[in-house]
């Protein structure tokens, strides 16, 4: 059972999450023979000002 955690700075639309989930699950099925029905994907959308690169906040 694959578990994939996708973290993004900022939000995604429902359509974007659906497309990303489709791409990830299809890739795992094709490359690793893991059935889509057994793949769990979680999206964590983090506010941009809660992310930093070095000493610079993204937001």
CHARMM-style PDB file with segment names, atoms N, HN, CA, C and O in Angstrom:
ATOM      1  N   UNK     1       0.838  -1.169   0.000  1.00  0.00      PROA
ATOM      2  CA  UNK     1       0.000   0.000   0.000  1.00  0.00      PROA
ATOM      3  C   UNK     1       0.890   1.240   0.000  1.00  0.00      PROA
ATOM      4  O   UNK     1       1.442   1.590   1.043  1.00  0.00      PROA
ATOM      5  N   UNK     2       1.041   1.906  -1.127  1.00  0.00      PROA
ATOM      6  HN  UNK     2       0.593   1.622  -1.974  1.00  0.00      PROA
ATOM      7  CA  UNK     2       1.820   3.147  -1.144  1.00  0.00      PROA
ATOM      8  C   UNK     2       1.085   4.270  -0.424  1.00  0.00      PROA
ATOM      9  O   UNK     2      -0.136   4.401  -0.509  1.00  0.00      PROA
ATOM     10  N   UNK     3       1.858   5.065   0.277  1.00  0.00      PROA
ATOM     11  HN  UNK     3       2.850   4.959   0.345  1.00  0.00      PROA
ATOM     12  CA  UNK     3       1.356   6.278   0.917  1.00  0.00      PROA
ATOM     13  C   UNK     3       2.222   7.420   0.423  1.00  0.00      PROA
ATOM     14  O   UNK     3       3.442   7.387   0.584  1.00  0.00      PROA
ATOM     15  N   UNK     4       1.607   8.429  -0.176  1.00  0.00      PROA
ATOM     16  HN  UNK     4       0.616   8.455  -0.307  1.00  0.00      PROA
ATOM     17  CA  UNK     4       2.339   9.571  -0.727  1.00  0.00      PROA
ATOM     18  C   UNK     4       1.821  10.827  -0.047  1.00  0.00      PROA
ATOM     19  O   UNK     4       0.615  11.066   0.005  1.00  0.00      PROA
ATOM     20  N   UNK     5       2.743  11.627   0.473  1.00  0.00      PROA
ATOM     21  HN  UNK     5       3.723  11.433   0.430  1.00  0.00      PROA
ATOM     22  CA  UNK     5       2.385  12.894   1.109  1.00  0.00      PROA
ATOM     23  C   UNK     5       2.918  14.024   0.242  1.00  0.00      PROA
ATOM     24  O   UNK     5       4.126  14.147   0.040  1.00  0.00      PROA
ATOM     25  N   UNK     6       2.012  14.845  -0.267  1.00  0.00      PROA
ATOM     26  HN  UNK     6       1.031  14.745  -0.103  1.00  0.00      PROA
ATOM     27  CA  UNK     6       2.368  15.969  -1.128  1.00  0.00      PROA
ATOM     28  C   UNK     6       2.211  17.248  -0.318  1.00  0.00      PROA
ATOM     29  O   UNK     6       1.113  17.575   0.132  1.00  0.00      PROA
ATOM     30  N   UNK     7       3.311  17.968  -0.133  1.00  0.00      PROA
ATOM     31  HN  UNK     7       4.204  17.702  -0.499  1.00  0.00      PROA
ATOM     32  CA  UNK     7       3.266  19.243   0.588  1.00  0.00      PROA
ATOM     33  C   UNK     7       3.486  20.360  -0.408  1.00  0.00      PROA
ATOM     34  O   UNK     7       4.407  20.311  -1.223  1.00  0.00      PROA
ATOM     35  N   UNK     8       2.625  21.374  -0.334  1.00  0.00      PROA
ATOM     36  HN  UNK     8       1.877  21.414   0.328  1.00  0.00      PROA
ATOM     37  CA  UNK     8       2.771  22.521  -1.214  1.00  0.00      PROA
ATOM     38  C   UNK     8       2.769  23.800  -0.395  1.00  0.00      PROA
ATOM     39  O   UNK     8       2.123  23.893   0.648  1.00  0.00      PROA
ATOM     40  N   UNK     9       3.506  24.781  -0.892  1.00  0.00      PROA
ATOM     41  HN  UNK     9       4.031  24.706  -1.739  1.00  0.00      PROA
ATOM     42  CA  UNK     9       3.452  26.121  -0.314  1.00  0.00      PROA
ATOM     43  C   UNK     9       2.290  26.826  -0.988  1.00  0.00      PROA
ATOM     44  O   UNK     9       2.354  27.129  -2.179  1.00  0.00      PROA
ATOM     45  N   UNK    10       1.238  27.087  -0.243  1.00  0.00      PROA
ATOM     46  HN  UNK    10       1.186  26.841   0.725  1.00  0.00      PROA
ATOM     47  CA  UNK    10       0.044  27.677  -0.817  1.00  0.00      PROA
ATOM     48  C   UNK    10      -0.974  26.603  -1.146  1.00  0.00      PROA
ATOM     49  O   UNK    10      -0.757  25.418  -0.895  1.00  0.00      PROA
ATOM     50  N   UNK    11      -2.083  27.037  -1.711  1.00  0.00      PROA
ATOM     51  HN  UNK    11      -2.260  28.000  -1.915  1.00  0.00      PROA
ATOM     52  CA  UNK    11      -3.185  26.116  -1.955  1.00  0.00      PROA
ATOM     53  C   UNK    11      -3.253  25.666  -3.410  1.00  0.00      PROA
ATOM     54  O   UNK    11      -2.723  26.311  -4.315  1.00  0.00      PROA
ATOM     55  N   UNK    12      -3.919  24.545  -3.595  1.00  0.00      PROA
ATOM     56  HN  UNK    12      -4.349  24.021  -2.860  1.00  0.00      PROA
ATOM     57  CA  UNK    12      -4.212  23.998  -4.918  1.00  0.00      PROA
ATOM     58  C   UNK    12      -5.725  23.955  -5.083  1.00  0.00      PROA
ATOM     59  O   UNK    12      -6.464  23.885  -4.101  1.00  0.00      PROA
ATOM     60  N   UNK    13      -6.170  23.998  -6.309  1.00  0.00      PROA
ATOM     61  HN  UNK    13      -5.570  24.055  -7.106  1.00  0.00      PROA
ATOM     62  CA  UNK    13      -7.602  23.826  -6.557  1.00  0.00      PROA
ATOM     63  C   UNK    13      -7.934  22.343  -6.484  1.00  0.00      PROA
ATOM     64  O   UNK    13      -7.041  21.496  -6.521  1.00  0.00      PROA
ATOM     65  N   UNK    14      -9.209  22.038  -6.381  1.00  0.00      PROA
ATOM     66  HN  UNK    14      -9.934  22.726  -6.351  1.00  0.00      PROA
ATOM     67  CA  UNK    14      -9.648  20.641  -6.390  1.00  0.00      PROA
ATOM     68  C   UNK    14      -9.199  19.957  -7.678  1.00  0.00      PROA
ATOM     69  O   UNK    14      -8.743  18.813  -7.657  1.00  0.00      PROA
ATOM     70  N   UNK    15      -9.331  20.666  -8.798  1.00  0.00      PROA
ATOM     71  HN  UNK    15      -9.701  21.595  -8.814  1.00  0.00      PROA
ATOM     72  CA  UNK    15      -8.940  20.109 -10.093  1.00  0.00      PROA
ATOM     73  C   UNK    15      -7.441  19.807 -10.134  1.00  0.00      PROA
ATOM     74  O   UNK    15      -7.036  18.784 -10.686  1.00  0.00      PROA
ATOM     75  N   UNK    16      -6.620  20.676  -9.560  1.00  0.00      PROA
ATOM     76  HN  UNK    16      -6.949  21.507  -9.112  1.00  0.00      PROA
ATOM     77  CA  UNK    16      -5.181  20.433  -9.515  1.00  0.00      PROA
ATOM     78  C   UNK    16      -4.862  19.211  -8.668  1.00  0.00      PROA
ATOM     79  O   UNK    16      -4.040  18.381  -9.057  1.00  0.00      PROA
ATOM     80  N   UNK    17      -5.515  19.094  -7.500  1.00  0.00      PROA
ATOM     81  HN  UNK    17      -6.183  19.768  -7.184  1.00  0.00      PROA
ATOM     82  CA  UNK    17      -5.285  17.913  -6.639  1.00  0.00      PROA
ATOM     83  C   UNK    17      -5.717  16.640  -7.340  1.00  0.00      PROA
ATOM     84  O   UNK    17      -5.037  15.618  -7.237  1.00  0.00      PROA
ATOM     85  N   UNK    18      -6.838  16.681  -8.054  1.00  0.00      PROA
ATOM     86  HN  UNK    18      -7.390  17.510  -8.138  1.00  0.00      PROA
ATOM     87  CA  UNK    18      -7.303  15.499  -8.785  1.00  0.00      PROA
ATOM     88  C   UNK    18      -6.299  15.083  -9.855  1.00  0.00      PROA
ATOM     89  O   UNK    18      -6.005  13.897 -10.001  1.00  0.00      PROA
ATOM     90  N   UNK    19      -5.774  16.047 -10.601  1.00  0.00      PROA
ATOM     91  HN  UNK    19      -6.013  17.011 -10.482  1.00  0.00      PROA
ATOM     92  CA  UNK    19      -4.810  15.725 -11.662  1.00  0.00      PROA
ATOM     93  C   UNK    19      -3.500  15.190 -11.097  1.00  0.00      PROA
ATOM     94  O   UNK    19      -2.928  14.242 -11.636  1.00  0.00      PROA
ATOM     95  N   UNK    20      -3.028  15.794 -10.019  1.00  0.00      PROA
ATOM     96  HN  UNK    20      -3.492  16.564  -9.582  1.00  0.00      PROA
ATOM     97  CA  UNK    20      -1.803  15.309  -9.376  1.00  0.00      PROA
ATOM     98  C   UNK    20      -2.011  13.899  -8.832  1.00  0.00      PROA
ATOM     99  O   UNK    20      -1.150  13.039  -9.014  1.00  0.00      PROA
ATOM    100  N   UNK    21      -3.136  13.650  -8.170  1.00  0.00      PROA
ATOM    101  HN  UNK    21      -3.836  14.349  -8.022  1.00  0.00      PROA
ATOM    102  CA  UNK    21      -3.429  12.317  -7.628  1.00  0.00      PROA
ATOM    103  C   UNK    21      -3.495  11.287  -8.752  1.00  0.00      PROA
ATOM    104  O   UNK    21      -2.991  10.173  -8.607  1.00  0.00      PROA
ATOM    105  N   UNK    22      -4.110  11.654  -9.861  1.00  0.00      PROA
ATOM    106  HN  UNK    22      -4.519  12.559  -9.979  1.00  0.00      PROA
ATOM    107  CA  UNK    22      -4.193  10.741 -11.004  1.00  0.00      PROA
ATOM    108  C   UNK    22      -2.801  10.414 -11.530  1.00  0.00      PROA
ATOM    109  O   UNK    22      -2.486   9.249 -11.773  1.00  0.00      PROA
ATOM    110  N   UNK    23      -1.968  11.434 -11.706  1.00  0.00      PROA
ATOM    111  HN  UNK    23      -2.224  12.381 -11.508  1.00  0.00      PROA
ATOM    112  CA  UNK    23      -0.612  11.215 -12.224  1.00  0.00      PROA
ATOM    113  C   UNK    23       0.217  10.343 -11.288  1.00  0.00      PROA
ATOM    114  O   UNK    23       0.911   9.432 -11.738  1.00  0.00      PROA
ATOM    115  N   UNK    24       0.147  10.619  -9.989  1.00  0.00      PROA
ATOM    116  HN  UNK    24      -0.417  11.359  -9.623  1.00  0.00      PROA
ATOM    117  CA  UNK    24       0.922   9.834  -9.022  1.00  0.00      PROA
ATOM    118  C   UNK    24       0.453   8.386  -9.005  1.00  0.00      PROA
ATOM    119  O   UNK    24       1.271   7.469  -9.064  1.00  0.00      PROA
ATOM    120  N   UNK    25      -0.864   8.172  -8.926  1.00  0.00      PROA
ATOM    121  HN  UNK    25      -1.530   8.917  -8.878  1.00  0.00      PROA
ATOM    122  CA  UNK    25      -1.368   6.797  -8.830  1.00  0.00      PROA
ATOM    123  C   UNK    25      -1.113   6.017 -10.116  1.00  0.00      PROA
ATOM    124  O   UNK    25      -0.807   4.826 -10.063  1.00  0.00      PROA
ATOM    125  N   UNK    26      -1.233   6.670 -11.268  1.00  0.00      PROA
ATOM    126  HN  UNK    26      -1.481   7.638 -11.311  1.00  0.00      PROA
ATOM    127  CA  UNK    26      -0.937   5.988 -12.535  1.00  0.00      PROA
ATOM    128  C   UNK    26       0.542   5.653 -12.646  1.00  0.00      PROA
ATOM    129  O   UNK    26       0.896   4.588 -13.151  1.00  0.00      PROA
ATOM    130  N   UNK    27       1.397   6.531 -12.189  1.00  0.00      PROA
ATOM    131  HN  UNK    27       1.109   7.397 -11.779  1.00  0.00      PROA
ATOM    132  CA  UNK    27       2.841   6.272 -12.226  1.00  0.00      PROA
ATOM    133  C   UNK    27       3.211   5.091 -11.328  1.00  0.00      PROA
ATOM    134  O   UNK    27       3.989   4.224 -11.728  1.00  0.00      PROA
ATOM    135  N   UNK    28       2.657   5.057 -10.118  1.00  0.00      PROA
ATOM    136  HN  UNK    28       2.025   5.761  -9.793  1.00  0.00      PROA
ATOM    137  CA  UNK    28       2.945   3.938  -9.216  1.00  0.00      PROA
ATOM    138  C   UNK    28       2.409   2.623  -9.770  1.00  0.00      PROA
ATOM    139  O   UNK    28       3.026   1.573  -9.589  1.00  0.00      PROA
ATOM    140  N   UNK    29       1.272   2.676 -10.437  1.00  0.00      PROA
ATOM    141  HN  UNK    29       0.770   3.529 -10.584  1.00  0.00      PROA
ATOM    142  CA  UNK    29       0.714   1.463 -11.035  1.00  0.00      PROA
ATOM    143  C   UNK    29       1.598   0.980 -12.188  1.00  0.00      PROA
ATOM    144  O   UNK    29       1.890  -0.211 -12.296  1.00  0.00      PROA
ATOM    145  N   UNK    30       2.021   1.906 -13.044  1.00  0.00      PROA
ATOM    146  HN  UNK    30       1.785   2.874 -12.957  1.00  0.00      PROA
ATOM    147  CA  UNK    30       2.815   1.559 -14.222  1.00  0.00      PROA
ATOM    148  C   UNK    30       4.233   1.107 -13.846  1.00  0.00      PROA
ATOM    149  O   UNK    30       4.721   0.095 -14.350  1.00  0.00      PROA
ATOM    150  N   UNK    31       4.876   1.853 -12.972  1.00  0.00      PROA
ATOM    151  HN  UNK    31       4.480   2.675 -12.563  1.00  0.00      PROA
ATOM    152  CA  UNK    31       6.295   1.603 -12.670  1.00  0.00      PROA
ATOM    153  C   UNK    31       6.485   0.538 -11.602  1.00  0.00      PROA
ATOM    154  O   UNK    31       7.389  -0.291 -11.707  1.00  0.00      PROA
ATOM    155  N   UNK    32       5.636   0.552 -10.569  1.00  0.00      PROA
ATOM    156  HN  UNK    32       4.901   1.225 -10.484  1.00  0.00      PROA
ATOM    157  CA  UNK    32       5.853  -0.334  -9.427  1.00  0.00      PROA
ATOM    158  C   UNK    32       4.783  -1.409  -9.280  1.00  0.00      PROA
ATOM    159  O   UNK    32       4.797  -2.170  -8.313  1.00  0.00      PROA
ATOM    160  N   UNK    33       3.852  -1.475 -10.236  1.00  0.00      PROA
ATOM    161  HN  UNK    33       3.841  -0.857 -11.022  1.00  0.00      PROA
ATOM    162  CA  UNK    33       2.777  -2.477 -10.207  1.00  0.00      PROA
ATOM    163  C   UNK    33       1.935  -2.384  -8.932  1.00  0.00      PROA
ATOM    164  O   UNK    33       1.492  -3.399  -8.392  1.00  0.00      PROA
ATOM    165  N   UNK    34       1.722  -1.156  -8.461  1.00  0.00      PROA
ATOM    166  HN  UNK    34       2.081  -0.332  -8.899  1.00  0.00      PROA
ATOM    167  CA  UNK    34       0.887  -0.927  -7.280  1.00  0.00      PROA
ATOM    168  C   UNK    34      -0.494  -0.472  -7.749  1.00  0.00      PROA
ATOM    169  O   UNK    34      -0.606   0.565  -8.403  1.00  0.00      PROA
ATOM    170  N   UNK    35      -1.540  -1.220  -7.429  1.00  0.00      PROA
ATOM    171  HN  UNK    35      -1.449  -2.062  -6.898  1.00  0.00      PROA
ATOM    172  CA  UNK    35      -2.887  -0.860  -7.883  1.00  0.00      PROA
ATOM    173  C   UNK    35      -3.305   0.522  -7.378  1.00  0.00      PROA
ATOM    174  O   UNK    35      -3.038   0.892  -6.234  1.00  0.00      PROA
ATOM    175  N   UNK    36      -3.963   1.269  -8.252  1.00  0.00      PROA
ATOM    176  HN  UNK    36      -4.181   0.969  -9.181  1.00  0.00      PROA
ATOM    177  CA  UNK    36      -4.449   2.605  -7.871  1.00  0.00      PROA
ATOM    178  C   UNK    36      -5.349   2.539  -6.639  1.00  0.00      PROA
ATOM    179  O   UNK    36      -5.312   3.426  -5.786  1.00  0.00      PROA
ATOM    180  N   UNK    37      -6.141   1.503  -6.553  1.00  0.00      PROA
ATOM    181  HN  UNK    37      -6.171   0.782  -7.246  1.00  0.00      PROA
ATOM    182  CA  UNK    37      -7.084   1.376  -5.433  1.00  0.00      PROA
ATOM    183  C   UNK    37      -6.383   1.210  -4.087  1.00  0.00      PROA
ATOM    184  O   UNK    37      -7.013   1.364  -3.041  1.00  0.00      PROA
ATOM    185  N   UNK    38      -5.092   0.898  -4.103  1.00  0.00      PROA
ATOM    186  HN  UNK    38      -4.580   0.773  -4.953  1.00  0.00      PROA
ATOM    187  CA  UNK    38      -4.339   0.703  -2.865  1.00  0.00      PROA
ATOM    188  C   UNK    38      -3.381   1.857  -2.582  1.00  0.00      PROA
ATOM    189  O   UNK    38      -2.585   1.782  -1.646  1.00  0.00      PROA
ATOM    190  N   UNK    39      -3.447   2.907  -3.367  1.00  0.00      PROA
ATOM    191  HN  UNK    39      -4.093   2.969  -4.128  1.00  0.00      PROA
ATOM    192  CA  UNK    39      -2.540   4.045  -3.207  1.00  0.00      PROA
ATOM    193  C   UNK    39      -3.249   5.166  -2.460  1.00  0.00      PROA
ATOM    194  O   UNK    39      -4.321   5.619  -2.863  1.00  0.00      PROA
ATOM    195  N   UNK    40      -2.637   5.604  -1.369  1.00  0.00      PROA
ATOM    196  HN  UNK    40      -1.767   5.236  -1.041  1.00  0.00      PROA
ATOM    197  CA  UNK    40      -3.179   6.681  -0.551  1.00  0.00      PROA
ATOM    198  C   UNK    40      -2.331   7.934  -0.767  1.00  0.00      PROA
ATOM    199  O   UNK    40      -1.104   7.885  -0.681  1.00  0.00      PROA
ATOM    200  N   UNK    41      -2.992   9.049  -1.046  1.00  0.00      PROA
ATOM    201  HN  UNK    41      -3.989   9.089  -1.115  1.00  0.00      PROA
ATOM    202  CA  UNK    41      -2.301  10.310  -1.298  1.00  0.00      PROA
ATOM    203  C   UNK    41      -2.909  11.374  -0.393  1.00  0.00      PROA
ATOM    204  O   UNK    41      -4.126  11.552  -0.357  1.00  0.00      PROA
ATOM    205  N   UNK    42      -2.058  12.069   0.330  1.00  0.00      PROA
ATOM    206  HN  UNK    42      -1.069  11.924   0.301  1.00  0.00      PROA
ATOM    207  CA  UNK    42      -2.494  13.129   1.222  1.00  0.00      PROA
ATOM    208  C   UNK    42      -1.867  14.438   0.764  1.00  0.00      PROA
ATOM    209  O   UNK    42      -0.672  14.493   0.474  1.00  0.00      PROA
ATOM    210  N   UNK    43      -2.670  15.481   0.703  1.00  0.00      PROA
ATOM    211  HN  UNK    43      -3.641  15.436   0.939  1.00  0.00      PROA
ATOM    212  CA  UNK    43      -2.186  16.807   0.337  1.00  0.00      PROA
ATOM    213  C   UNK    43      -2.125  17.683   1.584  1.00  0.00      PROA
ATOM    214  O   UNK    43      -3.128  17.862   2.275  1.00  0.00      PROA
ATOM    215  N   UNK    44      -0.952  18.223   1.866  1.00  0.00      PROA
ATOM    216  HN  UNK    44      -0.137  18.077   1.305  1.00  0.00      PROA
ATOM    217  CA  UNK    44      -0.770  19.200   2.947  1.00  0.00      PROA
ATOM    218  C   UNK    44      -0.465  20.538   2.290  1.00  0.00      PROA
ATOM    219  O   UNK    44       0.596  20.725   1.694  1.00  0.00      PROA
ATOM    220  N   UNK    45      -1.403  21.459   2.405  1.00  0.00      PROA
ATOM    221  HN  UNK    45      -2.265  21.308   2.889  1.00  0.00      PROA
ATOM    222  CA  UNK    45      -1.234  22.789   1.828  1.00  0.00      PROA
ATOM    223  C   UNK    45      -0.839  23.737   2.958  1.00  0.00      PROA
ATOM    224  O   UNK    45      -1.643  24.040   3.840  1.00  0.00      PROA
ATOM    225  N   UNK    46       0.384  24.189   2.917  1.00  0.00      PROA
ATOM    226  HN  UNK    46       1.037  23.943   2.200  1.00  0.00      PROA
ATOM    227  CA  UNK    46       0.943  24.995   3.987  1.00  0.00      PROA
ATOM    228  C   UNK    46       0.977  26.459   3.546  1.00  0.00      PROA
ATOM    229  O   UNK    46       1.366  26.768   2.419  1.00  0.00      PROA
ATOM    230  N   UNK    47       0.572  27.347   4.436  1.00  0.00      PROA
ATOM    231  HN  UNK    47       0.257  27.096   5.351  1.00  0.00      PROA
ATOM    232  CA  UNK    47       0.628  28.766   4.109  1.00  0.00      PROA
ATOM    233  C   UNK    47       2.057  29.148   3.724  1.00  0.00      PROA
ATOM    234  O   UNK    47       3.025  28.698   4.337  1.00  0.00      PROA
ATOM    235  N   UNK    48       2.164  29.986   2.696  1.00  0.00      PROA
ATOM    236  HN  UNK    48       1.378  30.351   2.197  1.00  0.00      PROA
ATOM    237  CA  UNK    48       3.486  30.349   2.179  1.00  0.00      PROA
ATOM    238  C   UNK    48       4.379  30.989   3.246  1.00  0.00      PROA
ATOM    239  O   UNK    48       5.594  30.789   3.234  1.00  0.00      PROA
ATOM    240  N   UNK    49       3.790  31.754   4.167  1.00  0.00      PROA
ATOM    241  HN  UNK    49       2.804  31.916   4.177  1.00  0.00      PROA
ATOM    242  CA  UNK    49       4.638  32.386   5.178  1.00  0.00      PROA
ATOM    243  C   UNK    49       5.016  31.430   6.308  1.00  0.00      PROA
ATOM    244  O   UNK    49       5.647  31.835   7.285  1.00  0.00      PROA
ATOM    245  N   UNK    50       4.629  30.162   6.173  1.00  0.00      PROA
ATOM    246  HN  UNK    50       4.116  29.833   5.379  1.00  0.00      PROA
ATOM    247  CA  UNK    50       5.078  29.123   7.102  1.00  0.00      PROA
ATOM    248  C   UNK    50       6.217  28.300   6.496  1.00  0.00      PROA
ATOM    249  O   UNK    50       6.676  27.337   7.110  1.00  0.00      PROA
ATOM    250  N   UNK    51       6.677  28.672   5.294  1.00  0.00      PROA
ATOM    251  HN  UNK    51       6.303  29.455   4.795  1.00  0.00      PROA
ATOM    252  CA  UNK    51       7.785  28.012   4.616  1.00  0.00      PROA
ATOM    253  C   UNK    51       8.914  29.021   4.456  1.00  0.00      PROA
ATOM    254  O   UNK    51       8.674  30.206   4.225  1.00  0.00      PROA
ATOM    255  N   UNK    52      10.112  28.553   4.576  1.00  0.00      PROA
ATOM    256  HN  UNK    52      10.307  27.590   4.763  1.00  0.00      PROA
ATOM    257  CA  UNK    52      11.278  29.400   4.340  1.00  0.00      PROA
ATOM    258  C   UNK    52      12.290  28.648   3.496  1.00  0.00      PROA
ATOM    259  O   UNK    52      12.412  27.426   3.582  1.00  0.00      PROA
ATOM    260  N   UNK    53      13.008  29.396   2.685  1.00  0.00      PROA
ATOM    261  HN  UNK    53      12.909  30.389   2.616  1.00  0.00      PROA
ATOM    262  CA  UNK    53      14.163  28.864   1.972  1.00  0.00      PROA
ATOM    263  C   UNK    53      15.343  29.651   2.516  1.00  0.00      PROA
ATOM    264  O   UNK    53      15.461  30.860   2.314  1.00  0.00      PROA
ATOM    265  N   UNK    54      16.221  28.922   3.217  1.00  0.00      PROA
ATOM    266  HN  UNK    54      16.125  27.941   3.380  1.00  0.00      PROA
ATOM    267  CA  UNK    54      17.272  29.644   3.928  1.00  0.00      PROA
ATOM    268  C   UNK    54      16.619  30.518   4.993  1.00  0.00      PROA
ATOM    269  O   UNK    54      15.810  30.049   5.793  1.00  0.00      PROA
ATOM    270  N   UNK    55      16.984  31.794   4.986  1.00  0.00      PROA
ATOM    271  HN  UNK    55      17.641  32.176   4.336  1.00  0.00      PROA
ATOM    272  CA  UNK    55      16.403  32.692   5.990  1.00  0.00      PROA
ATOM    273  C   UNK    55      15.302  33.582   5.416  1.00  0.00      PROA
ATOM    274  O   UNK    55      14.939  34.591   6.021  1.00  0.00      PROA
ATOM    275  N   UNK    56      14.764  33.206   4.235  1.00  0.00      PROA
ATOM    276  HN  UNK    56      15.059  32.387   3.744  1.00  0.00      PROA
ATOM    277  CA  UNK    56      13.722  33.989   3.597  1.00  0.00      PROA
ATOM    278  C   UNK    56      12.386  33.243   3.599  1.00  0.00      PROA
ATOM    279  O   UNK    56      12.278  32.133   3.078  1.00  0.00      PROA
ATOM    280  N   UNK    57      11.370  33.876   4.196  1.00  0.00      PROA
ATOM    281  HN  UNK    57      11.458  34.778   4.619  1.00  0.00      PROA
ATOM    282  CA  UNK    57      10.031  33.298   4.144  1.00  0.00      PROA
ATOM    283  C   UNK    57       9.464  33.440   2.734  1.00  0.00      PROA
ATOM    284  O   UNK    57       9.711  34.438   2.056  1.00  0.00      PROA
ATOM    285  N   UNK    58       8.709  32.442   2.299  1.00  0.00      PROA
ATOM    286  HN  UNK    58       8.509  31.632   2.849  1.00  0.00      PROA
ATOM    287  CA  UNK    58       8.129  32.494   0.948  1.00  0.00      PROA
ATOM    288  C   UNK    58       6.980  33.483   0.846  1.00  0.00      PROA
ATOM    289  O   UNK    58       6.721  34.013  -0.234  1.00  0.00      PROA
ATOM    290  N   UNK    59       6.292  33.740   1.938  1.00  0.00      PROA
ATOM    291  HN  UNK    59       6.502  33.309   2.816  1.00  0.00      PROA
ATOM    292  CA  UNK    59       5.106  34.616   1.892  1.00  0.00      PROA
ATOM    293  C   UNK    59       5.377  36.006   2.348  1.00  0.00      PROA
ATOM    294  OT1 UNK    59       4.472  36.840   2.358  1.00  0.00      PROA
TER     295      UNK     59
END
